[in-house]
């Protein structure tokens, strides 16, 4: 029994270690490797709670450890990717001075702060047992990891700049802590959760289209196409969650 109760915590610590490695890779501009470790961390994050419930060893320690691990993997790691990107992105003429060059990259860590706030709110919010209020941190991290690792050339090109990146980041910081309901995939029901099944079907189509586009793109790869598809799926998830929040809820 003593060893069994530590198994979920070992899985959670694996998530945290993945986040540390992703952060290290991000600082060294290895975006694709960083994103893969974020995905691996999300894999461990999915199974730690499930394992704890299956073994009957759920406890407060696991909940707190899970939040700390998530803060690193889904908060600090994508912030580190943004920090590095801010050092390579184009700056408008009026921002082309040492002040903005030195300060703007550090604004990336606002995302880590908002991720921590979102995780703290989740732990004390009784409304979030079967759904989310605000964007889940794994979804946010996957979006940024997928976007940056697959579209760096566009993000650092002349059609994009540091101001757009900052405003886009602020939007996602708001999504993390806003009061917008976003659906989860617990207890799926064909009658009540049609929009979730629609999302899953569209997500598969987006990923497949992205992979095919990457395969036939002479300058891209299948992986890049998949990663772009993953970013598109998260964007679709946010839009469909907002739409679903306005639809009348069916009774049991």
Rosetta blueprint (number, residue, H / E / L):
1 X L
2 X L
3 X L
4 X H
5 X H
6 X H
7 X H
8 X H
9 X H
10 X H
11 X H
12 X H
13 X H
14 X H
15 X H
16 X H
17 X H
18 X H
19 X H
20 X H
21 X H
22 X H
23 X H
24 X H
25 X H
26 X H
27 X H
28 X L
29 X L
30 X L
31 X H
32 X H
33 X H
34 X H
35 X H
36 X H
37 X H
38 X H
39 X H
40 X H
41 X H
42 X H
43 X H
44 X H
45 X H
46 X H
47 X H
48 X H
49 X H
50 X H
51 X H
52 X H
53 X H
54 X H
55 X H
56 X L
57 X L
58 X L
59 X L
60 X H
61 X H
62 X H
63 X H
64 X H
65 X H
66 X H
67 X H
68 X H
69 X H
70 X H
71 X H
72 X H
73 X H
74 X H
75 X H
76 X H
77 X H
78 X H
79 X H
80 X H
81 X H
82 X H
83 X H
84 X H
85 X H
86 X H
87 X L
88 X L
89 X L
90 X L
91 X L
92 X L
93 X H
94 X H
95 X H
96 X L
97 X L
98 X H
99 X H
100 X H
101 X H
102 X H
103 X H
104 X H
105 X H
106 X H
107 X H
108 X H
109 X H
110 X H
111 X H
112 X H
113 X H
114 X H
115 X H
116 X H
117 X H
118 X H
119 X H
120 X H
121 X H
122 X H
123 X H
124 X H
125 X L
126 X H
127 X H
128 X H
129 X L
130 X L
131 X E
132 X E
133 X E
134 X L
135 X L
136 X L
137 X H
138 X H
139 X H
140 X H
141 X H
142 X H
143 X H
144 X H
145 X H
146 X H
147 X H
148 X H
149 X H
150 X H
151 X L
152 X H
153 X H
154 X H
155 X H
156 X L
157 X L
158 X L
159 X L
160 X L
161 X L
162 X H
163 X H
164 X H
165 X H
166 X H
167 X H
168 X H
169 X H
170 X H
171 X H
172 X H
173 X H
174 X H
175 X H
176 X H
177 X H
178 X L
179 X L
180 X L
181 X E
182 X E
183 X E
184 X L
185 X L
186 X L
187 X L
188 X L
189 X L
190 X L
191 X L
192 X L
193 X L
194 X H
195 X H
196 X H
197 X H
198 X H
199 X H
200 X H
201 X H
202 X H
203 X H
204 X H
205 X H
206 X H
207 X H
208 X H
209 X H
210 X H
211 X H
212 X H
213 X H
214 X H
215 X H
216 X H
217 X L
218 X L
219 X L
220 X L
221 X L
222 X H
223 X H
224 X H
225 X H
226 X H
227 X H
228 X H
229 X H
230 X H
231 X H
232 X H
233 X H
234 X H
235 X H
236 X H
237 X H
238 X H
239 X H
240 X H
241 X H
242 X H
243 X H
244 X H
245 X H
246 X H
247 X L
248 X L
249 X L
250 X L
251 X L
252 X L
